[in-house]
Amino acid sequence: MELGKSIGLVEGKATRVSFGETLRDLGNENPDIVVVDADLNNSTRTDIFAKEHPDRFFNVGIAESNMVGVAAGLAASGKQAWLASFATFVMSNAYDQLRMSVAFPRWNVKVVGSHSGISIGEDGPSQMGIEDVSLACSLPGFVVVVPCDDYSMRKATRAISTLEGPAYLRTGRPAAPIIYSDEVSWELGKATQLKDGKDLTIIANGLMVAPALEAAAALEKEGVSVRVLDIHTVKPLDVEAVSRAAQETGRIVVAEEHLAHGGLGSVVAQAVAQSHPVPIRFVNLGDQFAESGSPAALLEKYGMNYQTVIKAARELL
């Protein structure tokens, strides 16, 4: 998709692969980790775990609701249960089971939604998880994380593993630009400031972090000082970082690969309204389904690129 190409970002692994490799490593370290999948393990990349720990891997077939029940039962027996499927399948098909079998008792179940957003591409709208962050945030007690690259996904997977309780982790299908290095800090629940600025803040997560950085670089050439925040943890939100950005820069653009309602933009707007109201613009899918096409073509058509972020910033300026 060439995200981040204009500022020299290098293409890295798909975050679903980074997740699978890290889960395998965690399985080597913790014998209580078990994994449940709904017959998509070669896509969610839980197959990487399964190859090394076949006795702790359970494929329940194309039955997402049953998968959640199995994971909840394993967690109730003292295991750390991870379950994975496409984001739309697990969050939309099995929402009631997540609500009553995982969130209500607060079992130690880690839910992984793969192939999220419209960047899944040619598989089309039936396979696209475009409402998953909103649904996950609506589950009481759930931690919700949307990493942007290989490094942050590995950090996120390990961080979630240390939590006692439910969490939702969003992974993607396409290769993601490398945003982080070993010098950049990453902490669950804390926004990462990738760039400082005083005129405007761009807040993003997932695949939209690279376009946020591209937009910031372009605006800098026009004399606009732009702060960029990667808010990978949507819940609990780093309200302090959002409030500080509002106070210090006075304008905010929020970019996400998600529907307009209930995702990162919604929680940021709520935090800003409660702390320091400022003008905000939103870059997202809006209130619509996408269609089938190449990931690059879809992101272009539906405005999830740095040009749209720049347009939103200029409206504020």
C-alpha beads as a LAMMPS data file, in Angstrom:
LAMMPS data file: protein, C-alpha beads

317 atoms
316 bonds

1 atom types
1 bond types

-500.0 500.0 xlo xhi
-500.0 500.0 ylo yhi
-500.0 500.0 zlo zhi

Masses

1 110.0

Atoms # bond

1 1 1 0.000 0.000 0.000
2 1 1 3.077 2.212 0.302
3 1 1 1.856 3.927 3.473
4 1 1 4.545 6.238 4.784
5 1 1 6.514 6.122 1.552
6 1 1 6.706 9.921 1.247
7 1 1 8.667 10.155 4.512
8 1 1 10.826 7.096 3.970
9 1 1 9.067 4.611 6.234
10 1 1 10.040 0.996 5.553
11 1 1 7.424 -1.721 5.162
12 1 1 7.452 -4.227 7.999
13 1 1 5.476 -7.314 8.937
14 1 1 1.715 -7.521 9.094
15 1 1 0.661 -7.028 12.708
16 1 1 -1.173 -10.374 12.666
17 1 1 2.195 -12.077 12.060
18 1 1 3.881 -10.121 14.852
19 1 1 1.048 -11.167 17.150
20 1 1 1.353 -14.847 16.192
21 1 1 5.099 -14.916 16.752
22 1 1 4.822 -13.182 20.116
23 1 1 2.016 -15.483 21.245
24 1 1 4.231 -18.465 20.413
25 1 1 7.013 -16.972 22.541
26 1 1 4.618 -16.331 25.412
27 1 1 3.475 -19.931 25.139
28 1 1 7.076 -21.040 25.582
29 1 1 7.290 -18.966 28.749
30 1 1 3.874 -19.659 30.277
31 1 1 2.421 -23.195 30.237
32 1 1 -0.996 -21.867 31.290
33 1 1 -1.550 -20.065 27.994
34 1 1 -4.083 -21.803 25.740
35 1 1 -5.379 -20.699 22.333
36 1 1 -8.771 -21.197 20.683
37 1 1 -9.438 -20.446 17.009
38 1 1 -12.453 -20.720 14.704
39 1 1 -10.841 -22.453 11.728
40 1 1 -8.875 -19.388 10.596
41 1 1 -5.577 -20.080 12.342
42 1 1 -3.529 -19.764 9.138
43 1 1 -4.984 -16.258 8.689
44 1 1 -5.064 -15.054 12.300
45 1 1 -1.588 -16.616 12.606
46 1 1 -2.362 -18.573 15.731
47 1 1 -0.989 -21.431 13.619
48 1 1 2.469 -20.253 14.708
49 1 1 1.504 -21.063 18.308
50 1 1 -0.229 -24.296 17.293
51 1 1 2.880 -25.727 15.625
52 1 1 4.872 -25.525 18.859
53 1 1 2.067 -26.150 21.339
54 1 1 -0.478 -28.459 19.667
55 1 1 -1.660 -29.761 23.042
56 1 1 -2.720 -26.233 24.042
57 1 1 -4.393 -25.250 20.773
58 1 1 -8.085 -25.858 20.050
59 1 1 -9.741 -25.350 16.654
60 1 1 -13.497 -25.307 17.234
61 1 1 -14.432 -24.875 13.576
62 1 1 -16.520 -22.082 12.096
63 1 1 -18.386 -21.426 15.336
64 1 1 -17.378 -18.124 16.908
65 1 1 -19.963 -18.167 19.702
66 1 1 -18.840 -21.636 20.744
67 1 1 -15.214 -20.469 20.558
68 1 1 -15.935 -17.751 23.117
69 1 1 -17.656 -20.244 25.407
70 1 1 -14.722 -22.656 25.202
71 1 1 -12.248 -19.871 25.948
72 1 1 -14.336 -18.665 28.883
73 1 1 -14.447 -22.202 30.287
74 1 1 -10.683 -22.558 29.974
75 1 1 -10.204 -19.227 31.735
76 1 1 -12.614 -20.288 34.474
77 1 1 -10.397 -23.319 35.083
78 1 1 -7.365 -21.113 35.634
79 1 1 -5.893 -20.816 32.140
80 1 1 -4.964 -17.642 30.284
81 1 1 -7.159 -18.111 27.240
82 1 1 -6.512 -16.400 23.915
83 1 1 -9.096 -16.594 21.151
84 1 1 -8.759 -15.326 17.601
85 1 1 -10.848 -14.859 14.482
86 1 1 -11.549 -12.127 11.955
87 1 1 -12.519 -8.986 13.855
88 1 1 -16.021 -8.821 12.423
89 1 1 -16.699 -12.514 13.077
90 1 1 -15.684 -12.560 16.709
91 1 1 -17.044 -9.135 17.691
92 1 1 -20.265 -9.124 15.662
93 1 1 -21.196 -12.831 15.611
94 1 1 -20.267 -13.599 19.198
95 1 1 -20.983 -10.318 20.966
96 1 1 -23.574 -11.719 23.371
97 1 1 -21.225 -14.524 24.416
98 1 1 -18.399 -12.014 24.936
99 1 1 -20.751 -9.879 26.991
100 1 1 -22.133 -12.558 29.299
101 1 1 -19.427 -15.271 29.283
102 1 1 -16.319 -13.060 29.375
103 1 1 -17.053 -9.433 30.303
104 1 1 -19.627 -10.052 33.036
105 1 1 -17.501 -12.567 35.018
106 1 1 -14.320 -10.734 33.910
107 1 1 -12.519 -13.926 32.952
108 1 1 -8.908 -13.820 31.815
109 1 1 -9.713 -14.061 28.099
110 1 1 -7.727 -12.208 25.443
111 1 1 -9.746 -11.587 22.280
112 1 1 -7.837 -11.012 19.037
113 1 1 -9.629 -9.511 16.037
114 1 1 -7.647 -10.067 12.854
115 1 1 -8.200 -8.670 9.329
116 1 1 -9.622 -5.465 10.772
117 1 1 -10.688 -2.365 8.873
118 1 1 -11.139 -1.971 5.125
119 1 1 -7.492 -2.797 4.379
120 1 1 -8.474 -6.472 4.279
121 1 1 -9.186 -5.527 0.650
122 1 1 -10.661 -7.901 -1.892
123 1 1 -12.563 -10.064 0.615
124 1 1 -15.193 -7.333 0.759
125 1 1 -17.550 -5.800 3.330
126 1 1 -18.783 -9.066 4.853
127 1 1 -15.255 -9.746 6.096
128 1 1 -14.319 -6.198 7.186
129 1 1 -14.195 -5.391 10.885
130 1 1 -15.226 -1.742 10.810
131 1 1 -17.203 -1.582 14.070
132 1 1 -15.048 -3.853 16.250
133 1 1 -13.356 -1.147 18.346
134 1 1 -16.717 0.382 19.218
135 1 1 -18.144 -2.999 20.221
136 1 1 -15.066 -3.911 22.255
137 1 1 -15.112 -0.573 24.092
138 1 1 -18.748 -1.235 24.993
139 1 1 -17.804 -4.373 26.936
140 1 1 -17.324 -3.421 30.619
141 1 1 -13.857 -4.190 31.932
142 1 1 -12.273 -4.770 28.521
143 1 1 -8.923 -3.215 27.642
144 1 1 -8.858 -2.283 23.927
145 1 1 -5.597 -1.926 21.983
146 1 1 -4.895 -1.063 18.307
147 1 1 -1.132 -1.292 17.587
148 1 1 0.327 0.206 14.410
149 1 1 3.410 -1.887 13.560
150 1 1 5.549 -4.921 14.331
151 1 1 7.258 -3.429 17.384
152 1 1 4.128 -2.032 19.005
153 1 1 2.181 -5.252 18.355
154 1 1 4.829 -7.306 20.128
155 1 1 4.792 -4.871 23.045
156 1 1 0.993 -4.881 23.162
157 1 1 0.685 -8.671 23.081
158 1 1 3.114 -9.033 25.963
159 1 1 1.485 -6.233 27.933
160 1 1 -1.982 -7.738 27.558
161 1 1 -0.618 -11.074 28.716
162 1 1 0.351 -9.514 32.054
163 1 1 -3.201 -8.307 32.701
164 1 1 -5.639 -10.316 34.777
165 1 1 -8.888 -9.865 32.901
166 1 1 -10.373 -9.470 29.419
167 1 1 -8.816 -7.519 26.556
168 1 1 -9.331 -6.918 22.847
169 1 1 -6.347 -6.724 20.493
170 1 1 -6.832 -5.549 16.896
171 1 1 -4.503 -6.921 14.220
172 1 1 -4.298 -6.272 10.470
173 1 1 -3.870 -8.230 7.279
174 1 1 -1.438 -6.092 5.206
175 1 1 2.208 -5.355 5.886
176 1 1 2.477 -2.275 8.089
177 1 1 5.098 0.507 7.904
178 1 1 7.692 0.431 10.674
179 1 1 6.934 3.335 13.011
180 1 1 8.748 2.393 16.197
181 1 1 12.353 1.657 17.045
182 1 1 13.929 0.388 20.239
183 1 1 14.500 4.021 21.234
184 1 1 10.761 4.848 21.272
185 1 1 8.913 3.971 24.456
186 1 1 5.646 2.007 24.369
187 1 1 3.403 1.573 27.390
188 1 1 -0.084 0.117 27.646
189 1 1 -2.584 2.855 28.456
190 1 1 -0.181 5.658 27.574
191 1 1 -0.211 7.594 24.302
192 1 1 3.116 7.703 22.467
193 1 1 4.172 11.123 21.236
194 1 1 5.906 10.467 17.931
195 1 1 6.397 14.137 17.126
196 1 1 5.993 17.382 19.055
197 1 1 4.262 20.507 17.788
198 1 1 2.342 23.561 18.969
199 1 1 -0.210 24.472 16.244
200 1 1 -2.158 21.235 15.852
201 1 1 -2.290 17.640 17.120
202 1 1 -2.956 14.617 14.911
203 1 1 -4.130 11.604 16.906
204 1 1 -4.161 8.209 15.203
205 1 1 -3.727 4.470 15.708
206 1 1 -3.304 1.334 13.618
207 1 1 -2.621 1.818 9.916
208 1 1 -3.478 5.532 10.162
209 1 1 -0.359 6.365 12.180
210 1 1 1.818 6.406 9.050
211 1 1 -0.520 8.810 7.181
212 1 1 -0.584 10.995 10.312
213 1 1 3.199 11.279 10.213
214 1 1 3.131 11.954 6.461
215 1 1 0.569 14.708 6.936
216 1 1 2.623 16.239 9.739
217 1 1 5.731 16.301 7.542
218 1 1 3.822 17.993 4.692
219 1 1 2.271 20.575 7.005
220 1 1 5.676 21.348 8.528
221 1 1 6.816 22.457 5.065
222 1 1 3.966 24.979 5.145
223 1 1 5.155 26.314 8.486
224 1 1 2.659 24.436 10.647
225 1 1 4.015 22.833 13.829
226 1 1 2.259 19.480 14.289
227 1 1 2.184 17.104 17.248
228 1 1 1.505 13.426 16.462
229 1 1 0.138 11.023 19.062
230 1 1 -0.229 7.268 18.601
231 1 1 -3.115 6.410 20.911
232 1 1 -2.840 2.663 20.608
233 1 1 -4.789 2.027 23.816
234 1 1 -8.323 3.184 23.091
235 1 1 -9.564 1.933 26.464
236 1 1 -8.469 3.005 28.989
237 1 1 -7.757 6.239 27.129
238 1 1 -4.770 8.386 28.054
239 1 1 -6.974 11.339 28.986
240 1 1 -4.012 13.325 30.296
241 1 1 -2.205 13.226 26.928
242 1 1 -5.374 14.178 25.049
243 1 1 -6.154 17.037 27.431
244 1 1 -2.596 18.317 27.248
245 1 1 -2.690 18.239 23.442
246 1 1 -5.934 20.208 23.445
247 1 1 -4.568 22.826 25.804
248 1 1 -1.166 23.189 24.174
249 1 1 -2.065 22.973 20.463
250 1 1 -5.694 24.111 20.370
251 1 1 -6.751 21.877 17.459
252 1 1 -7.067 18.113 16.984
253 1 1 -7.480 15.778 14.015
254 1 1 -8.322 12.126 14.795
255 1 1 -7.602 9.486 12.133
256 1 1 -8.659 5.832 12.353
257 1 1 -9.556 2.884 10.102
258 1 1 -13.014 2.476 11.602
259 1 1 -16.576 3.721 11.434
260 1 1 -17.154 7.284 12.643
261 1 1 -19.113 6.247 15.705
262 1 1 -17.756 4.616 18.837
263 1 1 -14.073 4.342 17.970
264 1 1 -11.009 6.444 18.715
265 1 1 -12.613 9.677 17.514
266 1 1 -15.573 9.247 19.845
267 1 1 -13.521 8.634 22.975
268 1 1 -11.097 11.467 22.150
269 1 1 -14.000 13.875 21.593
270 1 1 -15.534 12.845 24.906
271 1 1 -12.258 13.434 26.724
272 1 1 -11.749 16.829 25.062
273 1 1 -15.308 17.918 25.860
274 1 1 -14.758 17.092 29.523
275 1 1 -11.305 18.644 29.874
276 1 1 -10.548 21.419 27.375
277 1 1 -12.960 21.829 24.434
278 1 1 -11.231 22.652 21.122
279 1 1 -12.157 22.255 17.431
280 1 1 -11.773 18.656 16.197
281 1 1 -11.932 17.036 12.772
282 1 1 -12.290 13.315 12.087
283 1 1 -10.833 11.085 9.359
284 1 1 -12.537 7.680 9.213
285 1 1 -14.901 5.528 7.147
286 1 1 -17.926 7.593 8.106
287 1 1 -21.326 5.908 8.315
288 1 1 -21.043 3.384 5.486
289 1 1 -19.736 0.048 4.369
290 1 1 -16.784 -0.124 2.019
291 1 1 -16.600 -2.442 -0.994
292 1 1 -14.259 -5.021 -2.445
293 1 1 -10.972 -3.830 -3.939
294 1 1 -7.266 -3.662 -3.356
295 1 1 -6.279 -2.260 0.049
296 1 1 -4.558 0.726 -1.552
297 1 1 -7.560 1.534 -3.748
298 1 1 -9.978 1.272 -0.827
299 1 1 -7.941 3.476 1.488
300 1 1 -7.682 6.014 -1.337
301 1 1 -11.379 5.936 -2.235
302 1 1 -12.573 6.266 1.350
303 1 1 -10.093 8.968 2.252
304 1 1 -7.939 7.134 4.747
305 1 1 -4.686 8.694 3.617
306 1 1 -2.417 11.578 4.477
307 1 1 -4.056 13.894 1.949
308 1 1 -7.373 13.662 3.808
309 1 1 -5.609 14.247 7.111
310 1 1 -3.973 17.363 5.645
311 1 1 -7.362 18.588 4.390
312 1 1 -8.862 18.156 7.852
313 1 1 -5.942 20.003 9.410
314 1 1 -6.262 22.889 6.971
315 1 1 -9.944 23.244 7.834
316 1 1 -8.947 23.776 11.456
317 1 1 -6.118 26.143 10.593

Bonds

1 1 1 2
2 1 2 3
3 1 3 4
4 1 4 5
5 1 5 6
6 1 6 7
7 1 7 8
8 1 8 9
9 1 9 10
10 1 10 11
11 1 11 12
12 1 12 13
13 1 13 14
14 1 14 15
15 1 15 16
16 1 16 17
17 1 17 18
18 1 18 19
19 1 19 20
20 1 20 21
21 1 21 22
22 1 22 23
23 1 23 24
24 1 24 25
25 1 25 26
26 1 26 27
27 1 27 28
28 1 28 29
29 1 29 30
30 1 30 31
31 1 31 32
32 1 32 33
33 1 33 34
34 1 34 35
35 1 35 36
36 1 36 37
37 1 37 38
38 1 38 39
39 1 39 40
40 1 40 41
41 1 41 42
42 1 42 43
43 1 43 44
44 1 44 45
45 1 45 46
46 1 46 47
47 1 47 48
48 1 48 49
49 1 49 50
50 1 50 51
51 1 51 52
52 1 52 53
53 1 53 54
54 1 54 55
55 1 55 56
56 1 56 57
57 1 57 58
58 1 58 59
59 1 59 60
60 1 60 61
61 1 61 62
62 1 62 63
63 1 63 64
64 1 64 65
65 1 65 66
66 1 66 67
67 1 67 68
68 1 68 69
69 1 69 70
70 1 70 71
71 1 71 72
72 1 72 73
73 1 73 74
74 1 74 75
75 1 75 76
76 1 76 77
77 1 77 78
78 1 78 79
79 1 79 80
80 1 80 81
81 1 81 82
82 1 82 83
83 1 83 84
84 1 84 85
85 1 85 86
86 1 86 87
87 1 87 88
88 1 88 89
89 1 89 90
90 1 90 91
91 1 91 92
92 1 92 93
93 1 93 94
94 1 94 95
95 1 95 96
96 1 96 97
97 1 97 98
98 1 98 99
99 1 99 100
100 1 100 101
101 1 101 102
102 1 102 103
103 1 103 104
104 1 104 105
105 1 105 106
106 1 106 107
107 1 107 108
108 1 108 109
109 1 109 110
110 1 110 111
111 1 111 112
112 1 112 113
113 1 113 114
114 1 114 115
115 1 115 116
116 1 116 117
117 1 117 118
118 1 118 119
119 1 119 120
120 1 120 121
121 1 121 122
122 1 122 123
123 1 123 124
124 1 124 125
125 1 125 126
126 1 126 127
127 1 127 128
128 1 128 129
129 1 129 130
130 1 130 131
131 1 131 132
132 1 132 133
133 1 133 134
134 1 134 135
135 1 135 136
136 1 136 137
137 1 137 138
138 1 138 139
139 1 139 140
140 1 140 141
141 1 141 142
142 1 142 143
143 1 143 144
144 1 144 145
145 1 145 146
146 1 146 147
147 1 147 148
148 1 148 149
149 1 149 150
150 1 150 151
151 1 151 152
152 1 152 153
153 1 153 154
154 1 154 155
155 1 155 156
156 1 156 157
157 1 157 158
158 1 158 159
159 1 159 160
160 1 160 161
161 1 161 162
162 1 162 163
163 1 163 164
164 1 164 165
165 1 165 166
166 1 166 167
167 1 167 168
168 1 168 169
169 1 169 170
170 1 170 171
171 1 171 172
172 1 172 173
173 1 173 174
174 1 174 175
175 1 175 176
176 1 176 177
177 1 177 178
178 1 178 179
179 1 179 180
180 1 180 181
181 1 181 182
182 1 182 183
183 1 183 184
184 1 184 185
185 1 185 186
186 1 186 187
187 1 187 188
188 1 188 189
189 1 189 190
190 1 190 191
191 1 191 192
192 1 192 193
193 1 193 194
194 1 194 195
195 1 195 196
196 1 196 197
197 1 197 198
198 1 198 199
199 1 199 200
200 1 200 201
201 1 201 202
202 1 202 203
203 1 203 204
204 1 204 205
205 1 205 206
206 1 206 207
207 1 207 208
208 1 208 209
209 1 209 210
210 1 210 211
211 1 211 212
212 1 212 213
213 1 213 214
214 1 214 215
215 1 215 216
216 1 216 217
217 1 217 218
218 1 218 219
219 1 219 220
220 1 220 221
221 1 221 222
222 1 222 223
223 1 223 224
224 1 224 225
225 1 225 226
226 1 226 227
227 1 227 228
228 1 228 229
229 1 229 230
230 1 230 231
231 1 231 232
232 1 232 233
233 1 233 234
234 1 234 235
235 1 235 236
236 1 236 237
237 1 237 238
238 1 238 239
239 1 239 240
240 1 240 241
241 1 241 242
242 1 242 243
243 1 243 244
244 1 244 245
245 1 245 246
246 1 246 247
247 1 247 248
248 1 248 249
249 1 249 250
250 1 250 251
251 1 251 252
252 1 252 253
253 1 253 254
254 1 254 255
255 1 255 256
256 1 256 257
257 1 257 258
258 1 258 259
259 1 259 260
260 1 260 261
261 1 261 262
262 1 262 263
263 1 263 264
264 1 264 265
265 1 265 266
266 1 266 267
267 1 267 268
268 1 268 269
269 1 269 270
270 1 270 271
271 1 271 272
272 1 272 273
273 1 273 274
274 1 274 275
275 1 275 276
276 1 276 277
277 1 277 278
278 1 278 279
279 1 279 280
280 1 280 281
281 1 281 282
282 1 282 283
283 1 283 284
284 1 284 285
285 1 285 286
286 1 286 287
287 1 287 288
288 1 288 289
289 1 289 290
290 1 290 291
291 1 291 292
292 1 292 293
293 1 293 294
294 1 294 295
295 1 295 296
296 1 296 297
297 1 297 298
298 1 298 299
299 1 299 300
300 1 300 301
301 1 301 302
302 1 302 303
303 1 303 304
304 1 304 305
305 1 305 306
306 1 306 307
307 1 307 308
308 1 308 309
309 1 309 310
310 1 310 311
311 1 311 312
312 1 312 313
313 1 313 314
314 1 314 315
315 1 315 316
316 1 316 317
